[in-house]
Amino acid sequence: MFRELVKLMKVFTYRMKMAILSGEEFDERKMLANNLRFILFLALLAVFYIANTRYAERNMRQINNLNQNLKELRWQYMTAKSKLMYRSKQSEVAKMVKPLGLEELNEPPKKIVIGQ
C-alpha cells in the first residue's frame, strides 16, 4: 500500500519537474482527477487495514480473557479434586458414616465357599 503511494508521489514529482523544465503549465487538478480512483483505492485499503488491526486486537483481548478464565477453572478443578481425594480416604469415610451407626470392620471379610 505504501509502495504504491510512494510510486504515485514519484510519478507526480517527475511529471511536475518535466512540466517545469519544458515550460509547460502543470495542472495539478488534471493529475488528481486522473489518479482519483487509485487514491480512493488506497484510502479504502487504509480503512481495511485499520479495521483488521482493531479486529485482531479485540480477538487477542478475548483470547487473554479466556486464558485467564481457563486458569481460574483449572484451579477450581484442582481444589475440588483434592477435596474429593481427602474426603474419599478410608478414615474420612469412617468419620462420616459413624453418625449413621456404621462401623469399620476390624477383621477381614470371610470367604463363603459353596460345595464343590
Secondary structure as GFF3:
##gff-version 3
##sequence-region A 1 116
A	DSSP	alpha_helix	2	22	.	.	.	ID=ss1
A	DSSP	alpha_helix	28	34	.	.	.	ID=ss2
A	DSSP	alpha_helix	36	87	.	.	.	ID=ss3
A	DSSP	alpha_helix	90	97	.	.	.	ID=ss4
A	DSSP	three_ten_helix	98	100	.	.	.	ID=ss5
###
